[in-house]
Amino acid sequence: MNFSEQLRARWAALAMRERQMVGGAIALVALALLWWIALAPALRTLAAAPAEHAQLDAQLQQMATLQNRPGSPATMRCAPSRPRCAKASASTTHNS
């Protein structure tokens, strides 16, 4: 006898009330697994998303402020004192 045959024989030997209790226990375990594996992590992510979004927005704002500050590499990239850079920026304005 293999395992599935033994399981079927035990199931057949159970009374109807015992089968209902085993079925209820299996359903309860399945619901608990569904909660722990699928629903709880998703709900935690949804709850944390606004705070994380606000933090990332603050970081983006800080990076934009640093980028636009005088003396940063982004503002020095095409300074008028650099002839090659002035040519490159002139050619890109004509292509647009």
N, C-alpha and C positions, 0 to 999 in steps of 0.2 A: 504494500500500500504506500503510495506516495503522499506528500503533504496535502495536496488539494483533496484527495479522496478522504483522508483522515478529517480534514476540516469539514467536508460535506457530511460525513458520518456524525460528527459532533453536533453540527447544526441541526441535522434531522432528529437527533436525540433530545434537543432542547424543547421545552414546552413553549407554547405560543407567547406566554407572558415573558419568559426568559429571552426569546428571540426579539421581542419588542424592546426589552431593556438593553440588549446588546446593540441593536440598531440605533437606539437613542444615544448610547455611549459613543458609537462610531460617528454619528452625526455631530455630537458635541466636540469630539476630537478634530473632526474635519473643519468645523467652524473656527475652532481655536487656531488651527494651523493657517487657515485662510486669513484670519485677523493678524497673526504674528508675521506672516510672510508677505502678504499683499497689501492689506489695508492700513495697518499702523505705520509702516514706513512712508507710504504715500501721503497720509494725513500729516505726518511730521514734516515732510518736505513742503507741503502746502502751507503749513503754519509758519515755517521759518522763511519762506520765500520773500515776504515783504521786507523783513529786516535785512536780509541778504541783498535784496535789490537796492535798498536805501544805502547800504554800505558801498556797494559797487558804484552807485551814482556819485557818492561822495569821492571815491577814488578817481572816477573819471573827471569830475570837476577839478580835483587837485592836479591831475595830470594835464588837463587843458590849461590851467592857470600857469603851471610850470613851463609848458610849451610856449605860451604867448608872452612870457616875461622877457624883457629886454636882456640881451646877452645869452639867451639860450641858443643851442645849436640850430633850432628850427628857425629862429628869427635871423640868425647870422648866415644862414645857408645862401641866401640870395641878396647879400648886401650890395648896394650900388658901387662900392669900391672894388668889387670883384668882377672884372669884365666878362669872364667866361660865364659866370652865373647870370649876369644881365642878359647875355645873348640867349641862354637857355630859357630864361623866363619870357623873353620877347618872342621866341619861336613857339613856345607853348601857348601864348595868348593869341597868336595868329592862327594856330591849328584849331582852336576851340570854336 
